Amino acid sequence: MPGTVLGFSAALCVLLLAAVILHYQENSGSVQLPRMSQDLHTLQEDYKMLNKSCFILGATGETGKELLKLILSSQIFNKVTIIGRRKLDFEDEAYKHVIQEVVDFEKLDDYVSAFEGHDVGFCCLGTTKAKAGEAGFIRVDHDYVLKSAQLAKAGGCAHFNLESSNGANKESSFLYLKVKGQVEAEVEELGFDRYTIFRPAVLLCDRKESRPSEWVARKMMAPIAYMFPSAFSVPITTLVKAMVNNAVLQNDKKVELLENKAIHMLGKMGETKKS
Ligand SMILES: NC(=O)c1ccc[n+]([C@@H]2O[C@H](COP(=O)([O-])OP(=O)(O)OC[C@H]3O[C@@H](n4cnc5c(N)ncnc54)[C@H](OP(=O)(O)O)[C@@H]3O)[C@@H](O)[C@H]2O)c1
């Protein structure tokens, strides 16, 4: 009898899990992808011809540094600026033309020129409540992000890309999701010509900084992530490919909301399947 109850509970759990996964898959945002890798190559080449410039906020973080690496190797921008609170030393030749703007995020109005003249912006800024406290988290993930977006818009940025989070919702009772949802909406009100919101699930990377709760989440999710790779997590390498691939895609939508599954699809765009 206890075995039957246990089996029933396990089946119920699986059903619940499947329902959650289906919910996430159905709400994953849609994206039109080119069919062949050749299409992506052509799009990248066409984009290069436009001689666009970009900036990255948060280029010292896990997402930002991968994004910078990929942007430099893909060479889709003719000028790349990183805006951050500290100067970085790059030894690799590939970084030699990167422009660095060191700013005080508490006095962003004094750094208007750092945000001028970029066609495209990528914002990968963020902290955690554990690291910065509640007020510090809001300051970075809301105030710094919004102010940077305002300055970028005033400085001529046409396409703003925001790394937000899965589940972002301005009505949420969870601080993290509420702040993410609020900043998404307030940046939208700025009216960029094109605004892309990325809502990744748990980021998979070898994070240098110790974050015990994220570590536990990753470990617990490992089997589920294996069975349903696009449901609850995303490798940072896939996320940054999605950002770069999406930038070169022509899109009539003024606002794009890319959930985790769409990020996986975009990140794998152009990859040829091994036979
Ligand atoms: N971790 C996840 O699983 C997950 C999942 C979904 C969404 N996200 C979101 O994705 C975004 C990027 O995440 P990530 O893990 O790549 O970020 P990360 O590695 O923590 O990097 C954060 C970046 O923000 C900068 N930053 C933090 N506090 C700052 C402050 N007080 N002043 C100025 N700059 C500051 C950091 O600069 P320094 O290097 O100078 O500190 C760094 O460049 C965040 O918004 C995060 O909430 C994360």
The ligand as an SDF file (V2000), in Angstrom:
LIG
                    3D

 48 52  0  0  0  0  0  0  0  0999 V2000
   22.1400   34.4670  -12.4630 N   0  0  0  0  0  0  0  0  0  0  0  0
   21.0810   33.9950  -13.0630 C   0  0  0  0  0  0  0  0  0  0  0  0
   20.8230   32.7600  -13.0730 O   0  0  0  0  0  0  0  0  0  0  0  0
   20.1520   34.9400  -13.7960 C   0  0  0  0  0  0  0  0  0  0  0  0
   19.0080   34.4340  -14.4090 C   0  0  0  0  0  0  0  0  0  0  0  0
   18.1970   35.3080  -15.1340 C   0  0  0  0  0  0  0  0  0  0  0  0
   18.5190   36.6460  -15.2360 C   0  0  0  0  0  0  0  0  0  0  0  0
   19.6400   37.1290  -14.6160 N   0  0  0  0  0  0  0  0  0  0  0  0
   19.9330   38.5680  -14.7530 C   0  0  0  0  0  0  0  0  0  0  0  0
   20.8860   38.7200  -15.7880 O   0  0  0  0  0  0  0  0  0  0  0  0
   21.6870   39.8920  -15.5420 C   0  0  0  0  0  0  0  0  0  0  0  0
   23.1650   39.5520  -15.6630 C   0  0  0  0  0  0  0  0  0  0  0  0
   23.4570   38.4910  -14.8020 O   0  0  0  0  0  0  0  0  0  0  0  0
   24.9670   37.9930  -14.6190 P   0  0  0  0  0  0  0  0  0  0  0  0
   24.8970   36.8170  -13.7180 O   0  0  0  0  0  0  0  0  0  0  0  0
   25.6250   37.8870  -15.9450 O   0  0  0  0  0  0  0  0  0  0  0  0
   25.5790   39.2450  -13.8290 O   0  0  0  0  0  0  0  0  0  0  0  0
   26.9160   39.3320  -12.9590 P   0  0  0  0  0  0  0  0  0  0  0  0
   27.8790   38.2900  -13.3530 O   0  0  0  0  0  0  0  0  0  0  0  0
   26.5160   39.3910  -11.5250 O   0  0  0  0  0  0  0  0  0  0  0  0
   27.4660   40.7600  -13.4390 O   0  0  0  0  0  0  0  0  0  0  0  0
   26.7820   41.9080  -13.0880 C   0  0  0  0  0  0  0  0  0  0  0  0
   27.3600   43.1360  -13.7470 C   0  0  0  0  0  0  0  0  0  0  0  0
   26.7290   44.2740  -13.1360 O   0  0  0  0  0  0  0  0  0  0  0  0
   27.7300   45.1190  -12.5870 C   0  0  0  0  0  0  0  0  0  0  0  0
   27.3320   45.6760  -11.2950 N   0  0  0  0  0  0  0  0  0  0  0  0
   26.8600   45.0160  -10.2250 C   0  0  0  0  0  0  0  0  0  0  0  0
   26.6860   45.8610   -9.1950 N   0  0  0  0  0  0  0  0  0  0  0  0
   27.0660   47.0780   -9.6270 C   0  0  0  0  0  0  0  0  0  0  0  0
   27.1290   48.3730   -9.0240 C   0  0  0  0  0  0  0  0  0  0  0  0
   26.7610   48.5820   -7.7630 N   0  0  0  0  0  0  0  0  0  0  0  0
   27.5800   49.3950   -9.7680 N   0  0  0  0  0  0  0  0  0  0  0  0
   27.9570   49.2090  -11.0470 C   0  0  0  0  0  0  0  0  0  0  0  0
   27.9360   48.0110  -11.6820 N   0  0  0  0  0  0  0  0  0  0  0  0
   27.4900   46.9650  -10.9690 C   0  0  0  0  0  0  0  0  0  0  0  0
   28.9370   44.2390  -12.3620 C   0  0  0  0  0  0  0  0  0  0  0  0
   30.1030   45.0570  -12.3360 O   0  0  0  0  0  0  0  0  0  0  0  0
   31.3820   44.6930  -11.4110 P   0  0  0  0  0  0  0  0  0  0  0  0
   32.0550   43.5580  -12.1200 O   0  0  0  0  0  0  0  0  0  0  0  0
   32.1410   45.9420  -11.3780 O   0  0  0  0  0  0  0  0  0  0  0  0
   30.8110   44.2510  -10.0860 O   0  0  0  0  0  0  0  0  0  0  0  0
   28.8720   43.2920  -13.5500 C   0  0  0  0  0  0  0  0  0  0  0  0
   29.4300   43.8870  -14.6820 O   0  0  0  0  0  0  0  0  0  0  0  0
   21.2790   40.3900  -14.1710 C   0  0  0  0  0  0  0  0  0  0  0  0
   20.3910   41.4600  -14.3230 O   0  0  0  0  0  0  0  0  0  0  0  0
   20.5620   39.2030  -13.5330 C   0  0  0  0  0  0  0  0  0  0  0  0
   19.5760   39.5960  -12.5930 O   0  0  0  0  0  0  0  0  0  0  0  0
   20.4670   36.2980  -13.9150 C   0  0  0  0  0  0  0  0  0  0  0  0
  1  2  1  0
  2  3  2  0
  2  4  1  0
  4  5  1  0
  4 48  2  0
  5  6  2  0
  6  7  1  0
  7  8  2  0
  8  9  1  0
  8 48  1  0
  9 10  1  0
  9 46  1  0
 10 11  1  0
 11 12  1  0
 11 44  1  0
 12 13  1  0
 13 14  1  0
 14 15  2  0
 14 16  1  0
 14 17  1  0
 17 18  1  0
 18 19  2  0
 18 20  1  0
 18 21  1  0
 21 22  1  0
 22 23  1  0
 23 24  1  0
 23 42  1  0
 24 25  1  0
 25 26  1  0
 25 36  1  0
 26 27  1  0
 26 35  1  0
 27 28  2  0
 28 29  1  0
 29 30  1  0
 29 35  2  0
 30 31  1  0
 30 32  2  0
 32 33  1  0
 33 34  2  0
 34 35  1  0
 36 37  1  0
 36 42  1  0
 37 38  1  0
 38 39  2  0
 38 40  1  0
 38 41  1  0
 42 43  1  0
 44 45  1  0
 44 46  1  0
 46 47  1  0
M  CHG  2   8   1  16  -1
M  END
$$$$
